[in-house]
């Protein structure tokens, strides 16, 4: 994604994407506010390193990815994150830290709903 530093929205829904944790996939997108990754092949887990450079992220869509785990740093290190969509990941379970963190975010976040 080099050369797209001003990109604000990216929809990669349904592209059979698999993230490799060796290098941040979205490193060159510092202005990104909305990232849609639903209906891909991200499971069983997502690492914080995949999203570490997205300091302006407001919406992260991870629906339908057969996720089982989500690194706490994926959401807790992003102060701008308003909405996290985790619907339809039947093996995913919220832990208490995630529930408490998102309670502070209000009803705009969709968390742990199947």
ABEGO torsion letter per residue (X at the ends): XBGAAABABBBABGAGBBBBAABBAAAABAABABBBABGBBAOABBBAAAAAABAABABBBABGAGBABBBAAAAAABAABABBBABGBAABBBBAAAAAAAAAAEAABBBGBX
